[in-house]
Amino acid sequence: MVGIAGLFSGCAATSVMSFAYEQAHPNECVSAGCAARAILVYAVDKATEGDPTPCYKLNSVERALNARCGEYQPGSLLTKDVTASGLPKCPLILATRDPQLWPMLPELLSKGATPEACDQPPLIALAQASPCPDFAAASSKSLDSLRRLAVADARTIHHDVVRMLSCPAARNVGLNTVLDAWLAQGLLPSRGLTFSPLSAVHPDYLASDFARSLEAQGHTARAGLGAYDGQLPSGFDVALHDGNRAALDWWLDRVPSLVNSVPPRQANQLPWIPLARVLTPTYLAKPEQQAKLVAYLMSRGADPWKSLPHDPGHTVMSYAKQMNSPSLSMLESPQVAASPSAARVNAAAAGAGGAAAIAAP
């Protein structure tokens, strides 16, 4: 502030005061105190020129969304700012995709914000930013607002939102009931969607009444393979990545061929081989599960001599040799390759140096 104070001496003070009066609204600012404030504001603005816009110049919605302007205070939003925020991004998207801003949602919605006005449904933005947020930390009013966003905009019926609403954190607070409502209202038909609800649901939810109802209404695992509209991985991919044996059994019981070839997520991609993906060191959520999953896949008929789709001159086996994979001995074991399913698992585990018996995670 010393540098700012220096502006107010001698001729500089007169010049600054004149300019400040010119910049201020003379019809609204006639007192000495108001003039002094105008001078100070002008001086601070000049000293901080090039810095982010000062909070006092932001409208109520901009301030509430800006962490540097302090914590959001309920009741601080002006309706005119909610309906015309001037922000390049829809305020509902900004407040929905950041759990720390969820307390704003009830006031935004009550003062005129609508998800239909956003270029993207806010819940899709949240799901793609955080596939399973900590919903337990949200207030009941915030949860009600999230539920309202789910039912107010038909565009919200989307692969990534179904994944999020069926994840454990959503189920713990009852948000999964939105999916039941969509199904009951006929909003999840077996034909016409840009994704498969069975592939979209969280792998843990395949044993639910909701998933069984989807199958009863004509949805199939096979129809859930291939290209879809969404950014989150397919249900089978997530089950494999997480080492979810129960979910893998669900998929392979219905589509056995998945054990050796999985259709690509997008039409311009190649299929992929589960065994090769499990052998990739960075793929599994818990790398220590690799031996168990290799044994499991081989027990379901995975072929270590299958050619790699992106490099037909190489096989899963040569890929494992190239990486000097710790699971190489399991792939090379003729006993594992020839034994029936149950015995094959035990033999593969033994070939991995006494790995523990496979159990569902």
C-alpha positions as CSV (number, residue, x, y, z in Angstrom):
1,M,0.0,0.0,0.0
2,V,3.0,2.3,0.3
3,G,3.3,2.5,-3.5
4,I,-0.4,3.3,-3.7
5,A,-0.2,6.0,-1.0
6,G,2.5,7.6,-3.1
7,L,0.0,8.3,-5.8
8,F,-1.8,10.8,-3.5
9,S,1.0,13.5,-3.1
10,G,1.2,16.8,-4.8
11,C,0.1,17.1,-8.4
12,A,-0.3,13.4,-8.6
13,A,-3.1,13.5,-6.0
14,T,-4.9,16.2,-8.1
15,S,-4.5,14.2,-11.3
16,V,-5.6,11.0,-9.7
17,M,-8.6,12.6,-8.0
18,S,-9.7,14.2,-11.3
19,F,-9.4,11.0,-13.1
20,A,-11.2,9.0,-10.4
21,Y,-14.1,11.5,-10.4
22,E,-14.3,11.1,-14.1
23,Q,-14.4,7.3,-13.8
24,A,-16.9,7.3,-11.0
25,H,-20.6,8.0,-11.6
26,P,-20.9,11.6,-10.5
27,N,-24.7,11.4,-10.1
28,E,-24.2,8.5,-7.6
29,C,-21.0,9.6,-5.9
30,V,-21.0,13.1,-4.5
31,S,-19.7,12.7,-1.0
32,A,-16.0,13.1,0.0
33,G,-16.1,9.5,1.4
34,C,-17.4,8.1,-1.9
35,A,-14.8,10.1,-3.8
36,A,-12.1,8.7,-1.6
37,R,-13.3,5.2,-2.2
38,A,-13.3,5.8,-5.9
39,I,-9.7,7.0,-5.7
40,L,-8.6,4.0,-3.7
41,V,-10.4,1.6,-6.1
42,Y,-8.7,3.2,-9.1
43,A,-5.3,3.0,-7.4
44,V,-5.7,-0.6,-6.4
45,D,-6.9,-1.5,-9.9
46,K,-3.9,0.1,-11.5
47,A,-1.5,-1.6,-9.0
48,T,-3.1,-5.0,-9.7
49,E,-3.5,-4.6,-13.5
50,G,-3.2,-7.9,-15.2
51,D,-4.2,-9.9,-12.1
52,P,-7.5,-11.9,-12.0
53,T,-10.6,-9.8,-11.9
54,P,-11.2,-8.5,-8.4
55,C,-14.0,-10.2,-6.6
56,Y,-15.9,-7.0,-6.1
57,K,-16.2,-6.7,-9.9
58,L,-17.7,-10.2,-10.3
59,N,-21.4,-10.8,-10.2
60,S,-23.0,-12.9,-7.4
61,V,-22.8,-16.2,-9.3
62,E,-19.2,-15.6,-10.4
63,R,-18.2,-14.8,-6.9
64,A,-19.9,-17.9,-5.5
65,L,-18.2,-20.2,-8.0
66,N,-14.8,-18.6,-7.4
67,A,-12.9,-20.1,-4.4
68,R,-10.6,-17.1,-4.1
69,C,-13.6,-14.9,-3.3
70,G,-14.5,-16.9,-0.2
71,E,-17.0,-19.6,0.7
72,Y,-20.5,-19.5,-0.9
73,Q,-23.1,-18.0,1.4
74,P,-26.7,-19.3,1.0
75,G,-29.0,-16.5,-0.2
76,S,-26.2,-14.5,-1.9
77,L,-27.2,-15.3,-5.5
78,L,-29.1,-12.7,-7.5
79,T,-31.8,-14.1,-9.8
80,K,-30.6,-11.9,-12.6
81,D,-27.1,-13.3,-12.3
82,V,-28.4,-16.9,-12.2
83,T,-30.4,-16.5,-15.4
84,A,-27.7,-14.5,-17.2
85,S,-24.4,-15.2,-15.5
86,G,-22.2,-14.1,-18.4
87,L,-19.9,-17.1,-17.8
88,P,-18.6,-19.0,-20.7
89,K,-19.7,-22.3,-19.0
90,C,-23.1,-23.1,-17.6
91,P,-23.2,-22.4,-13.8
92,L,-25.1,-25.6,-13.2
93,I,-22.3,-27.6,-14.8
94,L,-19.7,-25.8,-12.8
95,A,-21.5,-26.3,-9.5
96,T,-22.5,-29.9,-10.3
97,R,-19.2,-31.3,-11.3
98,D,-17.4,-30.0,-8.2
99,P,-18.8,-31.6,-5.0
100,Q,-17.5,-28.7,-3.0
101,L,-20.0,-26.5,-4.9
102,W,-23.0,-28.8,-4.4
103,P,-24.4,-26.5,-1.6
104,M,-25.1,-23.9,-4.4
105,L,-27.3,-26.3,-6.4
106,P,-30.6,-25.7,-4.4
107,E,-30.4,-21.9,-4.8
108,L,-29.3,-22.1,-8.4
109,L,-32.3,-24.2,-9.3
110,S,-34.8,-22.2,-7.2
111,K,-33.7,-19.0,-8.9
112,G,-34.1,-20.1,-12.4
113,A,-31.2,-22.3,-13.5
114,T,-32.2,-25.2,-15.7
115,P,-30.2,-28.1,-17.0
116,E,-31.8,-27.8,-20.4
117,A,-30.0,-24.4,-20.8
118,C,-26.6,-26.1,-20.5
119,D,-24.8,-27.4,-23.6
120,Q,-24.1,-30.6,-21.6
121,P,-26.3,-32.2,-18.9
122,P,-24.6,-31.3,-15.6
123,L,-24.7,-34.9,-14.3
124,I,-22.8,-36.1,-17.4
125,A,-20.1,-33.6,-16.5
126,L,-20.0,-34.9,-13.0
127,A,-19.9,-38.5,-14.0
128,Q,-17.0,-37.9,-16.4
129,A,-15.1,-35.9,-13.8
130,S,-15.7,-38.4,-11.0
131,P,-17.4,-41.7,-11.8
132,C,-18.3,-42.4,-8.1
133,P,-18.2,-39.1,-6.0
134,D,-18.6,-39.1,-2.3
135,F,-22.3,-38.6,-2.2
136,A,-22.4,-39.4,1.6
137,A,-20.7,-36.0,2.2
138,A,-23.6,-34.1,0.5
139,S,-26.5,-32.6,2.4
140,S,-30.0,-33.8,1.9
141,K,-30.8,-30.6,-0.1
142,S,-27.9,-31.1,-2.4
143,L,-28.9,-34.7,-3.0
144,D,-32.4,-33.6,-3.8
145,S,-31.0,-31.2,-6.3
146,L,-28.8,-33.9,-7.9
147,R,-31.9,-36.1,-8.1
148,R,-33.8,-33.2,-9.7
149,L,-31.1,-32.8,-12.3
150,A,-31.4,-36.5,-13.1
151,V,-35.1,-36.3,-13.9
152,A,-35.4,-32.8,-15.4
153,D,-33.4,-33.4,-18.5
154,A,-33.9,-36.4,-20.8
155,R,-30.3,-36.1,-22.0
156,T,-29.2,-37.2,-18.6
157,I,-30.1,-40.8,-19.6
158,H,-26.6,-41.6,-20.6
159,H,-24.0,-44.4,-20.2
160,D,-21.8,-42.5,-17.8
161,V,-24.6,-41.3,-15.6
162,V,-26.0,-44.8,-15.3
163,R,-22.5,-46.0,-14.2
164,M,-22.4,-43.2,-11.6
165,L,-25.9,-43.7,-10.2
166,S,-25.3,-47.4,-9.8
167,C,-21.9,-47.1,-8.1
168,P,-21.7,-48.0,-4.4
169,A,-21.6,-44.4,-3.1
170,A,-24.8,-43.5,-5.1
171,R,-26.5,-46.7,-3.9
172,N,-25.7,-45.9,-0.3
173,V,-27.7,-42.6,-0.4
174,G,-30.5,-44.0,-2.6
175,L,-29.7,-42.2,-5.8
176,N,-29.9,-45.6,-7.7
177,T,-33.7,-45.3,-7.4
178,V,-33.5,-42.8,-10.2
179,L,-32.6,-45.8,-12.4
180,D,-35.6,-47.7,-11.2
181,A,-37.8,-44.8,-12.1
182,W,-36.3,-44.5,-15.6
183,L,-37.0,-48.2,-16.1
184,A,-40.5,-48.0,-14.8
185,Q,-41.3,-45.0,-17.0
186,G,-40.1,-46.9,-20.2
187,L,-37.1,-44.6,-20.6
188,L,-34.6,-47.5,-20.9
189,P,-36.0,-49.4,-23.9
190,S,-34.1,-52.4,-25.3
191,R,-33.9,-50.6,-28.6
192,G,-33.1,-47.0,-29.5
193,L,-30.6,-46.0,-26.8
194,T,-27.0,-45.0,-27.7
195,F,-25.7,-47.3,-25.0
196,S,-26.5,-50.6,-23.2
197,P,-27.7,-50.1,-19.6
198,L,-26.3,-53.6,-18.8
199,S,-22.8,-52.5,-19.8
200,A,-23.3,-49.1,-18.2
201,V,-24.2,-50.3,-14.7
202,H,-21.5,-50.6,-12.2
203,P,-20.2,-54.2,-12.2
204,D,-21.3,-54.6,-8.6
205,Y,-24.9,-53.9,-9.7
206,L,-25.2,-56.8,-12.2
207,A,-26.7,-59.0,-9.4
208,S,-29.3,-56.4,-8.6
209,D,-33.1,-56.5,-9.2
210,F,-32.5,-53.6,-11.6
211,A,-30.2,-55.6,-13.8
212,R,-32.5,-58.6,-13.7
213,S,-35.4,-56.4,-14.7
214,L,-33.4,-55.1,-17.7
215,E,-32.8,-58.6,-18.9
216,A,-36.5,-59.5,-18.4
217,Q,-37.4,-56.5,-20.6
218,G,-35.1,-57.6,-23.5
219,H,-31.7,-56.2,-22.7
220,T,-28.9,-58.7,-23.4
221,A,-25.2,-58.8,-22.5
222,R,-24.3,-59.4,-26.2
223,A,-26.2,-56.2,-27.2
224,G,-24.1,-54.4,-24.6
225,L,-20.9,-55.0,-26.6
226,G,-19.3,-52.7,-29.1
227,A,-19.5,-48.9,-29.7
228,Y,-21.5,-46.7,-27.4
229,D,-21.9,-43.0,-26.5
230,G,-19.9,-42.4,-23.4
231,Q,-16.4,-41.8,-22.0
232,L,-16.3,-44.3,-19.1
233,P,-15.1,-47.8,-20.0
234,S,-17.5,-50.6,-20.7
235,G,-18.8,-52.8,-17.9
236,F,-16.7,-55.8,-18.8
237,D,-13.6,-53.7,-19.0
238,V,-14.3,-52.2,-15.5
239,A,-14.9,-55.7,-14.1
240,L,-11.6,-57.0,-15.5
241,H,-9.7,-53.9,-14.4
242,D,-11.1,-54.3,-10.8
243,G,-10.6,-58.0,-10.7
244,N,-14.4,-58.4,-10.0
245,R,-14.8,-62.2,-10.4
246,A,-18.6,-62.2,-9.9
247,A,-19.1,-59.6,-12.6
248,L,-16.7,-61.4,-15.0
249,D,-18.6,-64.7,-14.4
250,W,-21.8,-62.8,-15.3
251,W,-20.4,-61.6,-18.6
252,L,-18.6,-64.8,-19.6
253,D,-21.6,-67.0,-18.7
254,R,-23.6,-65.0,-21.2
255,V,-20.9,-64.3,-23.9
256,P,-18.1,-66.9,-23.5
257,S,-16.2,-65.5,-26.5
258,L,-15.4,-62.4,-24.5
259,V,-12.6,-64.3,-22.9
260,N,-10.5,-64.1,-26.1
261,S,-11.9,-61.0,-27.9
262,V,-13.7,-57.9,-26.7
263,P,-15.3,-55.6,-29.2
264,P,-13.8,-52.0,-29.2
265,R,-15.5,-49.2,-27.3
266,Q,-15.5,-47.0,-30.5
267,A,-16.1,-48.1,-34.1
268,N,-12.7,-46.9,-35.3
269,Q,-10.8,-49.0,-32.7
270,L,-9.6,-52.6,-32.7
271,P,-10.9,-55.4,-30.5
272,W,-8.8,-56.3,-27.5
273,I,-7.7,-59.5,-25.6
274,P,-8.5,-59.7,-21.9
275,L,-5.4,-61.9,-21.2
276,A,-3.0,-59.4,-22.9
277,R,-4.6,-56.5,-21.0
278,V,-4.3,-58.3,-17.6
279,L,-0.6,-59.0,-18.4
280,T,0.0,-55.3,-19.0
281,P,1.7,-54.1,-15.7
282,T,-0.3,-50.8,-15.5
283,Y,-3.7,-52.1,-16.3
284,L,-5.1,-53.7,-13.1
285,A,-6.4,-51.6,-10.2
286,K,-4.6,-54.1,-7.9
287,P,-1.5,-55.4,-9.7
288,E,-1.1,-58.2,-7.1
289,Q,-4.2,-59.8,-8.6
290,Q,-2.5,-60.5,-11.9
291,A,-1.6,-64.2,-11.2
292,K,-5.2,-64.9,-10.0
293,L,-6.8,-63.3,-13.0
294,V,-4.5,-65.0,-15.5
295,A,-5.4,-68.3,-14.0
296,Y,-9.1,-67.4,-14.0
297,L,-9.1,-66.3,-17.6
298,M,-7.3,-69.5,-18.7
299,S,-9.8,-71.5,-16.7
300,R,-12.5,-69.9,-18.8
301,G,-10.7,-70.7,-22.1
302,A,-8.3,-67.8,-22.7
303,D,-5.8,-68.7,-25.4
304,P,-2.2,-67.5,-24.8
305,W,-1.3,-68.2,-28.4
306,K,-4.0,-65.9,-29.8
307,S,-2.6,-63.2,-32.2
308,L,-2.7,-59.6,-31.0
309,P,-5.2,-57.6,-33.0
310,H,-2.9,-54.6,-33.4
311,D,0.1,-56.7,-34.2
312,P,-0.9,-60.0,-35.9
313,G,2.7,-61.2,-36.1
314,H,2.8,-61.5,-32.3
315,T,0.8,-63.5,-29.8
316,V,-0.2,-63.0,-26.1
317,M,2.6,-65.5,-25.3
318,S,5.3,-63.5,-27.2
319,Y,4.0,-60.3,-25.6
320,A,4.4,-61.9,-22.1
321,K,8.0,-63.1,-23.1
322,Q,8.9,-59.6,-24.3
323,M,7.8,-58.1,-20.9
324,N,9.4,-61.0,-19.0
325,S,6.0,-61.3,-17.3
326,P,5.9,-62.9,-13.9
327,S,2.9,-64.9,-15.2
328,L,4.9,-66.4,-18.1
329,S,5.2,-69.8,-16.4
330,M,1.4,-70.1,-16.1
331,L,1.0,-69.3,-19.8
332,E,3.5,-72.0,-20.8
333,S,2.2,-74.7,-18.6
334,P,0.7,-77.5,-20.7
335,Q,-1.1,-78.8,-17.6
336,V,-3.0,-75.5,-17.3
337,A,-3.8,-75.4,-21.0
338,A,-5.2,-79.0,-21.1
339,S,-6.9,-79.3,-17.7
340,P,-10.7,-78.9,-17.2
341,S,-11.9,-75.5,-15.8
342,A,-11.7,-76.1,-12.1
343,A,-8.5,-78.1,-12.2
344,R,-7.0,-75.5,-14.6
345,V,-7.3,-72.8,-12.0
346,N,-5.5,-74.8,-9.3
347,A,-2.7,-75.8,-11.7
348,A,-2.2,-72.2,-12.8
349,A,-2.1,-70.9,-9.3
350,A,0.5,-73.6,-8.4
351,G,2.5,-72.6,-11.4
352,A,2.6,-69.1,-10.1
353,G,4.7,-70.1,-7.2
354,G,2.0,-71.2,-4.8
355,A,-0.4,-68.4,-5.4
356,A,-3.4,-68.4,-3.1
357,A,-6.6,-70.0,-4.4
358,I,-8.7,-67.7,-6.5
359,A,-11.5,-66.0,-4.7
360,A,-14.0,-63.4,-5.8
361,P,-12.8,-59.9,-4.7
